[in-house]
Amino acid sequence: MAGRRSLGRRFGWLWGAYAVSTAGTWLAFDAFALIAVLALDAGPTQVSLLAAVGPAVGAAVSVPLGPWVEIRRKRPVMIAADLVRCVMLLSIPVAFTAGRLGFGQLLLVSVAVAAADITFNAAAGAFLKDLLPRRDLLVANGRFEATTWTASMVGPPLGGAAIGLFGPVTTVVADAVSHLLSAIGIRAIGDTEKHPTRSRPPVPRTGELLDGWRHILADPALRPLFLNSLLVNSLIMAASPPLLVLMVDDLHFAPWQYALAFAVPCTGGLLGSRLAPRLVARHGLHRVLLTAGALRACWPIGLAFTGPGVPGLALIMLVEFGLITCCGVFNPVLATHRLDRTPGDRVTRTLAAWSATGKATTAATTALWGVLAARTGPRTAIALAGALLLATPLLLPRREQATGAGSEPAPVTVQSDDG
């Protein structure tokens, strides 16, 4: 087997920018909620509002930006989105130091950062499609996926320790700096991007705001994958707060045990992302999507049987490891397939529509499950989410569709991805 193959200097800078930005984001995981509780004495209602409204409104704000970004070079947009996130995040420690930080500012920053996140990711997807040949897209997305799971494994425990040592806004400062470094890395890629052909006016018409959804829903392969992803992701995330309550309040797990239960299984994400290109090369993209997509829905129901002590902790780790491994395979394959089936002049709008809908659906489902858990108990809410997840494989595409708008499927290069 060949050694690890470089995807080029420009991709190296893009990957480095993604890595530092992702590390900052996971280091500051739940930072806004912690600041609201520790610095502003916010109650459960305000914390839930912060978790749900910020991303949902940010998603709505980002929608009109999709057509606008589509007709512009993506690299400057990515740099601008990074700088917006940096400035908005830095406003929190500045206000905190001045004694003027309020809940409204946290909510506003949450909205701005969510909108910038969606805009950046949509532009980055279009940029990646132009940067690399089709045969390398799955390898690139696998590396991004592995980076995400590494950051999610290491970041939250380090962030919690930093907050304990240096105060509640420490990780927000680190997150802001990470976006600044990301902007510097993207600038270092070099300005060789072509100017998009402007076949539309610079101000998008109302109908163009819906073009991303039109493309997704009209595509026989993307439509079921879109609906499946919405339901799976929202149900997995909706069960997280009830699981926290079950573990910490009902079963009396210590906070470090809660963190350990979700940090260790993230190694499954590394494993899955490394296996994805090999599995696609051997079994084909459609079979991997169908199998990994179905398997990831089978694990969460096990969380409803969590008990106290070491056996309960072991059960959670096993379930989460299985779930995250399947997601580690599925996510980069889906990201590659989505890019492959989307014309170059519609990638930004499609990714923005996909991401915005996902954030809004997850926010609404999480809020609904919070009400359900309050009325029925956390274990019942977790069980219901797991039971509904078992039905989601029915939405996966059963037949393989032609790849890439009439072109032949891109070959997958199998390679070692060590290091």
One Martini backbone bead per residue (centre of mass of N, CA, C, O) as a GRO file, in nm:
protein
  419
    1MET     BB    1   0.097   0.035   0.021
    2ALA     BB    2   0.080   0.350  -0.002
    3GLY     BB    3   0.165   0.630   0.095
    4ARG     BB    4   0.111   0.927   0.186
    5ARG     BB    5  -0.066   1.164  -0.004
    6SER     BB    6  -0.045   1.460  -0.136
    7LEU     BB    7  -0.277   1.747  -0.204
    8GLY     BB    8  -0.113   1.993  -0.153
    9ARG     BB    9  -0.045   2.308  -0.050
   10ARG     BB   10  -0.330   2.434  -0.054
   11PHE     BB   11  -0.465   2.213   0.111
   12GLY     BB   12  -0.283   2.240   0.358
   13TRP     BB   13  -0.387   2.521   0.438
   14LEU     BB   14  -0.686   2.447   0.460
   15TRP     BB   15  -0.652   2.226   0.674
   16GLY     BB   16  -0.511   2.403   0.886
   17ALA     BB   17  -0.743   2.607   0.918
   18TYR     BB   18  -0.953   2.398   1.005
   19ALA     BB   19  -0.805   2.286   1.253
   20VAL     BB   20  -0.781   2.549   1.424
   21SER     BB   21  -1.083   2.621   1.423
   22THR     BB   22  -1.192   2.353   1.544
   23ALA     BB   23  -1.031   2.362   1.805
   24GLY     BB   24  -1.161   2.625   1.912
   25THR     BB   25  -1.456   2.531   1.911
   26TRP     BB   26  -1.413   2.282   2.111
   27LEU     BB   27  -1.288   2.443   2.341
   28ALA     BB   28  -1.577   2.623   2.338
   29PHE     BB   29  -1.767   2.423   2.441
   30ASP     BB   30  -2.036   2.564   2.600
   31ALA     BB   31  -1.949   2.860   2.675
   32PHE     BB   32  -2.212   3.025   2.676
   33ALA     BB   33  -2.354   2.862   2.895
   34LEU     BB   34  -2.139   2.904   3.115
   35ILE     BB   35  -2.152   3.212   3.119
   36ALA     BB   36  -2.452   3.236   3.187
   37VAL     BB   37  -2.422   3.087   3.463
   38LEU     BB   38  -2.152   3.210   3.598
   39ALA     BB   39  -2.195   3.536   3.514
   40LEU     BB   40  -2.544   3.565   3.486
   41ASP     BB   41  -2.743   3.366   3.630
   42ALA     BB   42  -2.873   3.164   3.452
   43GLY     BB   43  -3.129   2.973   3.353
   44PRO     BB   44  -3.271   2.716   3.181
   45THR     BB   45  -3.427   2.894   2.979
   46GLN     BB   46  -3.186   3.065   2.877
   47VAL     BB   47  -3.007   2.830   2.786
   48SER     BB   48  -3.207   2.715   2.581
   49LEU     BB   49  -3.231   2.972   2.414
   50LEU     BB   50  -2.932   2.985   2.332
   51ALA     BB   51  -2.922   2.700   2.191
   52ALA     BB   52  -3.167   2.758   1.981
   53VAL     BB   53  -3.187   3.055   1.866
   54GLY     BB   54  -2.911   3.122   1.754
   55PRO     BB   55  -2.889   2.902   1.526
   56ALA     BB   56  -3.166   2.956   1.392
   57VAL     BB   57  -3.123   3.255   1.317
   58GLY     BB   58  -2.854   3.215   1.174
   59ALA     BB   59  -2.971   3.041   0.949
   60ALA     BB   60  -3.167   3.256   0.835
   61VAL     BB   61  -2.949   3.474   0.775
   62SER     BB   62  -2.774   3.290   0.567
   63VAL     BB   63  -2.956   3.244   0.318
   64PRO     BB   64  -2.910   3.517   0.147
   65LEU     BB   65  -2.592   3.455   0.108
   66GLY     BB   66  -2.572   3.231  -0.100
   67PRO     BB   67  -2.613   3.383  -0.378
   68TRP     BB   68  -2.394   3.596  -0.318
   69VAL     BB   69  -2.151   3.394  -0.298
   70GLU     BB   70  -2.170   3.241  -0.574
   71ILE     BB   71  -2.058   3.520  -0.740
   72ARG     BB   72  -1.798   3.470  -0.567
   73ARG     BB   73  -1.516   3.448  -0.424
   74LYS     BB   74  -1.441   3.227  -0.164
   75ARG     BB   75  -1.189   3.316  -0.007
   76PRO     BB   76  -1.282   3.602   0.094
   77VAL     BB   77  -1.531   3.494   0.243
   78MET     BB   78  -1.380   3.317   0.448
   79ILE     BB   79  -1.216   3.542   0.574
   80ALA     BB   80  -1.458   3.717   0.662
   81ALA     BB   81  -1.591   3.504   0.845
   82ASP     BB   82  -1.354   3.479   1.040
   83LEU     BB   83  -1.347   3.781   1.129
   84VAL     BB   84  -1.631   3.792   1.241
   85ARG     BB   85  -1.591   3.578   1.459
   86CYS     BB   86  -1.361   3.716   1.605
   87VAL     BB   87  -1.499   3.987   1.680
   88MET     BB   88  -1.751   3.877   1.823
   89LEU     BB   89  -1.601   3.710   2.040
   90LEU     BB   90  -1.427   3.950   2.160
   91SER     BB   91  -1.673   4.110   2.282
   92ILE     BB   92  -1.704   3.942   2.540
   93PRO     BB   93  -1.441   3.998   2.707
   94VAL     BB   94  -1.470   4.303   2.694
   95ALA     BB   95  -1.744   4.321   2.845
   96PHE     BB   96  -1.660   4.159   3.094
   97THR     BB   97  -1.429   4.349   3.189
   98ALA     BB   98  -1.640   4.605   3.196
   99GLY     BB   99  -1.924   4.496   3.316
  100ARG     BB  100  -2.136   4.460   3.028
  101LEU     BB  101  -2.243   4.182   3.023
  102GLY     BB  102  -2.510   4.022   2.842
  103PHE     BB  103  -2.750   3.816   2.718
  104GLY     BB  104  -2.797   3.966   2.449
  105GLN     BB  105  -2.506   3.941   2.347
  106LEU     BB  106  -2.488   3.636   2.339
  107LEU     BB  107  -2.715   3.604   2.132
  108LEU     BB  108  -2.593   3.776   1.904
  109VAL     BB  109  -2.329   3.615   1.873
  110SER     BB  110  -2.460   3.344   1.811
  111VAL     BB  111  -2.589   3.435   1.545
  112ALA     BB  112  -2.335   3.536   1.394
  113VAL     BB  113  -2.171   3.272   1.411
  114ALA     BB  114  -2.372   3.087   1.269
  115ALA     BB  115  -2.378   3.242   1.000
  116ALA     BB  116  -2.069   3.225   0.948
  117ASP     BB  117  -2.046   2.920   0.946
  118ILE     BB  118  -2.228   2.862   0.702
  119THR     BB  119  -2.081   3.043   0.499
  120PHE     BB  120  -1.805   2.912   0.518
  121ASN     BB  121  -1.883   2.614   0.449
  122ALA     BB  122  -2.005   2.674   0.172
  123ALA     BB  123  -1.753   2.805   0.046
  124ALA     BB  124  -1.557   2.566   0.106
  125GLY     BB  125  -1.694   2.355  -0.073
  126ALA     BB  126  -1.654   2.506  -0.341
  127PHE     BB  127  -1.347   2.534  -0.317
  128LEU     BB  128  -1.278   2.231  -0.304
  129LYS     BB  129  -1.396   2.148  -0.581
  130ASP     BB  130  -1.183   2.335  -0.736
  131LEU     BB  131  -0.908   2.233  -0.607
  132LEU     BB  132  -0.994   1.930  -0.662
  133PRO     BB  133  -1.016   1.638  -0.771
  134ARG     BB  134  -1.253   1.398  -0.750
  135ARG     BB  135  -1.064   1.161  -0.640
  136ASP     BB  136  -0.990   1.353  -0.365
  137LEU     BB  137  -1.245   1.423  -0.193
  138LEU     BB  138  -1.267   1.186   0.010
  139VAL     BB  139  -0.995   1.224   0.143
  140ALA     BB  140  -1.041   1.513   0.238
  141ASN     BB  141  -1.301   1.458   0.405
  142GLY     BB  142  -1.163   1.254   0.592
  143ARG     BB  143  -0.968   1.460   0.721
  144PHE     BB  144  -1.180   1.646   0.835
  145GLU     BB  145  -1.322   1.434   1.011
  146ALA     BB  146  -1.076   1.358   1.186
  147THR     BB  147  -1.036   1.643   1.299
  148THR     BB  148  -1.307   1.671   1.441
  149TRP     BB  149  -1.276   1.424   1.638
  150THR     BB  150  -1.020   1.517   1.773
  151ALA     BB  151  -1.133   1.784   1.885
  152SER     BB  152  -1.380   1.651   2.042
  153MET     BB  153  -1.189   1.487   2.236
  154VAL     BB  154  -0.995   1.731   2.350
  155GLY     BB  155  -1.135   2.011   2.391
  156PRO     BB  156  -1.343   2.003   2.631
  157PRO     BB  157  -1.147   1.926   2.862
  158LEU     BB  158  -0.956   2.170   2.821
  159GLY     BB  159  -1.174   2.387   2.849
  160GLY     BB  160  -1.262   2.319   3.137
  161ALA     BB  161  -0.985   2.368   3.263
  162ALA     BB  162  -0.950   2.664   3.173
  163ILE     BB  163  -1.197   2.776   3.320
  164GLY     BB  164  -1.108   2.688   3.607
  165LEU     BB  165  -0.834   2.863   3.596
  166PHE     BB  166  -0.926   3.152   3.410
  167GLY     BB  167  -1.224   3.146   3.327
  168PRO     BB  168  -1.520   3.181   3.126
  169VAL     BB  169  -1.363   3.347   2.865
  170THR     BB  170  -1.114   3.190   2.763
  171THR     BB  171  -1.225   3.013   2.519
  172VAL     BB  172  -1.323   3.251   2.350
  173VAL     BB  173  -1.047   3.366   2.289
  174ALA     BB  174  -0.937   3.111   2.150
  175ASP     BB  175  -1.149   3.104   1.927
  176ALA     BB  176  -1.085   3.378   1.801
  177VAL     BB  177  -0.787   3.314   1.731
  178SER     BB  178  -0.848   3.071   1.545
  179HIS     BB  179  -0.987   3.246   1.321
  180LEU     BB  180  -0.746   3.422   1.259
  181LEU     BB  181  -0.559   3.187   1.174
  182SER     BB  182  -0.741   3.089   0.949
  183ALA     BB  183  -0.727   3.344   0.773
  184ILE     BB  184  -0.422   3.326   0.729
  185GLY     BB  185  -0.422   3.046   0.592
  186ILE     BB  186  -0.608   3.121   0.352
  187ARG     BB  187  -0.427   3.345   0.242
  188ALA     BB  188  -0.179   3.144   0.186
  189ILE     BB  189  -0.290   2.993  -0.065
  190GLY     BB  190  -0.373   3.202  -0.273
  191ASP     BB  191  -0.460   3.404  -0.575
  192THR     BB  192  -0.612   3.163  -0.808
  193GLU     BB  193  -0.898   3.233  -0.827
  194LYS     BB  194  -1.169   3.239  -1.004
  195HIS     BB  195  -1.402   3.424  -1.153
  196PRO     BB  196  -1.718   3.424  -1.155
  197THR     BB  197  -1.985   3.394  -1.353
  198ARG     BB  198  -2.222   3.657  -1.415
  199SER     BB  199  -2.564   3.557  -1.467
  200ARG     BB  200  -2.638   3.742  -1.226
  201PRO     BB  201  -2.735   3.951  -1.013
  202PRO     BB  202  -2.591   4.079  -0.722
  203VAL     BB  203  -2.890   4.080  -0.636
  204PRO     BB  204  -3.094   3.862  -0.513
  205ARG     BB  205  -3.358   3.694  -0.578
  206THR     BB  206  -3.609   3.538  -0.422
  207GLY     BB  207  -3.592   3.265  -0.582
  208GLU     BB  208  -3.279   3.208  -0.523
  209LEU     BB  209  -3.310   3.123  -0.218
  210LEU     BB  210  -3.436   2.824  -0.324
  211ASP     BB  211  -3.225   2.666  -0.501
  212GLY     BB  212  -3.103   2.466  -0.299
  213TRP     BB  213  -3.367   2.311  -0.239
  214ARG     BB  214  -3.438   2.238  -0.528
  215HIS     BB  215  -3.196   2.059  -0.580
  216ILE     BB  216  -3.234   1.856  -0.352
  217LEU     BB  217  -3.543   1.773  -0.413
  218ALA     BB  218  -3.479   1.688  -0.727
  219ASP     BB  219  -3.279   1.481  -0.623
  220PRO     BB  220  -3.288   1.134  -0.590
  221ALA     BB  221  -3.034   1.120  -0.387
  222LEU     BB  222  -3.045   1.378  -0.195
  223ARG     BB  223  -3.325   1.379  -0.070
  224PRO     BB  224  -3.304   1.130   0.127
  225LEU     BB  225  -3.040   1.225   0.264
  226PHE     BB  226  -3.152   1.485   0.380
  227LEU     BB  227  -3.383   1.367   0.554
  228ASN     BB  228  -3.210   1.172   0.712
  229SER     BB  229  -3.013   1.380   0.839
  230LEU     BB  230  -3.214   1.551   0.989
  231LEU     BB  231  -3.324   1.327   1.177
  232VAL     BB  232  -3.068   1.207   1.296
  233ASN     BB  233  -2.930   1.463   1.410
  234SER     BB  234  -3.170   1.571   1.581
  235LEU     BB  235  -3.212   1.314   1.761
  236ILE     BB  236  -2.931   1.297   1.880
  237MET     BB  237  -2.925   1.589   2.003
  238ALA     BB  238  -3.196   1.577   2.169
  239ALA     BB  239  -3.076   1.346   2.373
  240SER     BB  240  -2.847   1.493   2.530
  241PRO     BB  241  -2.980   1.647   2.769
  242PRO     BB  242  -3.124   1.400   2.899
  243LEU     BB  243  -2.858   1.244   2.943
  244LEU     BB  244  -2.729   1.441   3.136
  245VAL     BB  245  -2.948   1.422   3.353
  246LEU     BB  246  -2.933   1.119   3.399
  247MET     BB  247  -2.632   1.106   3.483
  248VAL     BB  248  -2.609   1.344   3.700
  249ASP     BB  249  -2.886   1.333   3.863
  250ASP     BB  250  -2.982   1.023   3.872
  251LEU     BB  251  -2.679   0.861   3.863
  252HIS     BB  252  -2.428   1.031   3.973
  253PHE     BB  253  -2.230   1.143   3.782
  254ALA     BB  254  -1.949   1.280   3.719
  255PRO     BB  255  -1.828   1.517   3.515
  256TRP     BB  256  -1.576   1.347   3.423
  257GLN     BB  257  -1.747   1.103   3.331
  258TYR     BB  258  -1.909   1.247   3.118
  259ALA     BB  259  -1.666   1.335   2.945
  260LEU     BB  260  -1.546   1.046   2.904
  261ALA     BB  261  -1.796   0.913   2.759
  262PHE     BB  262  -1.735   1.117   2.490
  263ALA     BB  263  -1.425   1.116   2.430
  264VAL     BB  264  -1.336   0.821   2.374
  265PRO     BB  265  -1.539   0.749   2.126
  266CYS     BB  266  -1.397   0.946   1.912
  267THR     BB  267  -1.209   0.728   1.793
  268GLY     BB  268  -1.425   0.628   1.589
  269GLY     BB  269  -1.399   0.868   1.393
  270LEU     BB  270  -1.113   0.804   1.303
  271LEU     BB  271  -1.167   0.521   1.198
  272GLY     BB  272  -1.395   0.586   0.993
  273SER     BB  273  -1.239   0.801   0.818
  274ARG     BB  274  -1.015   0.592   0.729
  275LEU     BB  275  -1.216   0.372   0.601
  276ALA     BB  276  -1.387   0.504   0.377
  277PRO     BB  277  -1.210   0.480   0.116
  278ARG     BB  278  -1.183   0.168   0.128
  279LEU     BB  279  -1.486   0.096   0.122
  280VAL     BB  280  -1.551   0.234  -0.148
  281ALA     BB  281  -1.343   0.079  -0.324
  282ARG     BB  282  -1.477  -0.208  -0.255
  283HIS     BB  283  -1.821  -0.141  -0.239
  284GLY     BB  284  -1.913   0.137  -0.279
  285LEU     BB  285  -2.090   0.417  -0.219
  286HIS     BB  286  -2.385   0.320  -0.180
  287ARG     BB  287  -2.332   0.087   0.023
  288VAL     BB  288  -2.199   0.263   0.241
  289LEU     BB  289  -2.429   0.457   0.291
  290LEU     BB  290  -2.644   0.244   0.365
  291THR     BB  291  -2.494   0.095   0.594
  292ALA     BB  292  -2.395   0.330   0.775
  293GLY     BB  293  -2.675   0.469   0.797
  294ALA     BB  294  -2.814   0.229   0.940
  295LEU     BB  295  -2.617   0.171   1.181
  296ARG     BB  296  -2.635   0.454   1.329
  297ALA     BB  297  -2.947   0.396   1.420
  298CYS     BB  298  -2.896   0.141   1.632
  299TRP     BB  299  -2.756   0.264   1.901
  300PRO     BB  300  -2.919   0.486   2.087
  301ILE     BB  301  -3.125   0.295   2.235
  302GLY     BB  302  -2.912   0.197   2.454
  303LEU     BB  303  -2.921   0.457   2.645
  304ALA     BB  304  -3.192   0.375   2.801
  305PHE     BB  305  -3.008   0.141   2.973
  306THR     BB  306  -2.872   0.313   3.171
  307GLY     BB  307  -2.666   0.279   3.448
  308PRO     BB  308  -2.489   0.255   3.715
  309GLY     BB  309  -2.171   0.296   3.707
  310VAL     BB  310  -1.954   0.115   3.523
  311PRO     BB  311  -2.162  -0.026   3.335
  312GLY     BB  312  -2.294   0.238   3.235
  313LEU     BB  313  -2.037   0.367   3.119
  314ALA     BB  314  -1.971   0.136   2.922
  315LEU     BB  315  -2.229   0.152   2.755
  316ILE     BB  316  -2.196   0.439   2.650
  317MET     BB  317  -1.923   0.393   2.509
  318LEU     BB  318  -2.017   0.175   2.315
  319VAL     BB  319  -2.244   0.327   2.174
  320GLU     BB  320  -2.076   0.577   2.087
  321PHE     BB  321  -1.865   0.426   1.924
  322GLY     BB  322  -2.055   0.305   1.714
  323LEU     BB  323  -2.184   0.567   1.617
  324ILE     BB  324  -1.919   0.728   1.542
  325THR     BB  325  -1.806   0.529   1.337
  326CYS     BB  326  -2.041   0.548   1.137
  327CYS     BB  327  -2.017   0.857   1.101
  328GLY     BB  328  -1.718   0.853   0.999
  329VAL     BB  329  -1.807   0.717   0.733
  330PHE     BB  330  -2.061   0.876   0.628
  331ASN     BB  331  -1.988   1.183   0.613
  332PRO     BB  332  -1.764   1.194   0.384
  333VAL     BB  333  -1.938   1.050   0.172
  334LEU     BB  334  -2.165   1.254   0.165
  335ALA     BB  335  -1.997   1.509   0.100
  336THR     BB  336  -1.894   1.399  -0.172
  337HIS     BB  337  -2.166   1.332  -0.309
  338ARG     BB  338  -2.280   1.620  -0.294
  339LEU     BB  339  -2.063   1.754  -0.470
  340ASP     BB  340  -2.094   1.565  -0.722
  341ARG     BB  341  -2.421   1.646  -0.761
  342THR     BB  342  -2.320   1.951  -0.778
  343PRO     BB  343  -2.305   2.220  -0.933
  344GLY     BB  344  -2.074   2.475  -0.925
  345ASP     BB  345  -2.316   2.713  -0.933
  346ARG     BB  346  -2.464   2.555  -0.649
  347VAL     BB  347  -2.305   2.486  -0.388
  348THR     BB  348  -2.352   2.713  -0.181
  349ARG     BB  349  -2.665   2.698  -0.170
  350THR     BB  350  -2.682   2.400  -0.091
  351LEU     BB  351  -2.512   2.406   0.173
  352ALA     BB  352  -2.675   2.629   0.313
  353ALA     BB  353  -2.949   2.484   0.312
  354TRP     BB  354  -2.861   2.232   0.463
  355SER     BB  355  -2.746   2.368   0.721
  356ALA     BB  356  -2.986   2.548   0.802
  357THR     BB  357  -3.192   2.317   0.833
  358GLY     BB  358  -3.035   2.158   1.045
  359LYS     BB  359  -3.025   2.372   1.268
  360ALA     BB  360  -3.330   2.423   1.292
  361THR     BB  361  -3.419   2.130   1.349
  362THR     BB  362  -3.244   2.083   1.600
  363ALA     BB  363  -3.356   2.312   1.771
  364ALA     BB  364  -3.654   2.219   1.773
  365THR     BB  365  -3.609   1.927   1.879
  366THR     BB  366  -3.465   2.002   2.142
  367ALA     BB  367  -3.698   2.163   2.263
  368LEU     BB  368  -3.908   1.934   2.256
  369TRP     BB  369  -3.737   1.731   2.433
  370GLY     BB  370  -3.739   1.904   2.684
  371VAL     BB  371  -4.042   1.884   2.734
  372LEU     BB  372  -4.061   1.575   2.736
  373ALA     BB  373  -3.862   1.526   2.975
  374ALA     BB  374  -4.029   1.691   3.185
  375ARG     BB  375  -4.289   1.493   3.160
  376THR     BB  376  -4.141   1.180   3.139
  377GLY     BB  377  -3.842   1.180   3.134
  378PRO     BB  378  -3.527   1.108   3.020
  379ARG     BB  379  -3.553   0.804   2.941
  380THR     BB  380  -3.799   0.833   2.754
  381ALA     BB  381  -3.675   1.037   2.556
  382ILE     BB  382  -3.441   0.855   2.465
  383ALA     BB  383  -3.613   0.617   2.365
  384LEU     BB  384  -3.775   0.770   2.148
  385ALA     BB  385  -3.536   0.859   1.977
  386GLY     BB  386  -3.431   0.570   1.923
  387ALA     BB  387  -3.690   0.460   1.786
  388LEU     BB  388  -3.699   0.667   1.552
  389LEU     BB  389  -3.418   0.597   1.434
  390LEU     BB  390  -3.497   0.306   1.329
  391ALA     BB  391  -3.663   0.446   1.076
  392THR     BB  392  -3.451   0.614   0.897
  393PRO     BB  393  -3.349   0.403   0.675
  394LEU     BB  394  -3.605   0.443   0.488
  395LEU     BB  395  -3.468   0.718   0.356
  396LEU     BB  396  -3.273   0.569   0.206
  397PRO     BB  397  -3.132   0.494  -0.080
  398ARG     BB  398  -3.187   0.199  -0.275
  399ARG     BB  399  -3.071   0.328  -0.536
  400GLU     BB  400  -2.844   0.381  -0.771
  401GLN     BB  401  -2.707   0.672  -0.894
  402ALA     BB  402  -2.596   0.878  -1.097
  403THR     BB  403  -2.291   1.046  -1.127
  404GLY     BB  404  -2.241   1.375  -1.182
  405ALA     BB  405  -2.425   1.467  -1.418
  406GLY     BB  406  -2.347   1.222  -1.640
  407SER     BB  407  -2.103   1.098  -1.510
  408GLU     BB  408  -1.855   0.924  -1.401
  409PRO     BB  409  -1.735   0.780  -1.151
  410ALA     BB  410  -1.511   0.844  -0.926
  411PRO     BB  411  -1.217   0.756  -0.843
  412VAL     BB  412  -1.062   0.570  -0.576
  413THR     BB  413  -0.791   0.632  -0.369
  414VAL     BB  414  -0.587   0.414  -0.211
  415GLN     BB  415  -0.455   0.506   0.117
  416SER     BB  416  -0.247   0.614   0.342
  417ASP     BB  417  -0.335   0.821   0.658
  418ASP     BB  418  -0.099   0.887   0.820
  419GLY     BB  419  -0.054   1.153   1.058
   0.00000   0.00000   0.00000
